[in-house]
């Protein structure tokens, strides 16, 4: 559930998304969320790859 909540927060909460860009672990801690190292790596890699060559908007389908 946490992974889904993090993705939801990134796409709907600008403050969370901005903090995620700066420091994902702090964004998680401040929101009371926890991801495993594997989930954090997956999400960070998916977001980075999803934004390469795009207009900066991220779709959930790009993370898969």
Helices and strands as residue ranges (DSSP letters): H 2-12, H 14-22, H 24-31, H 37-51, G 60-62
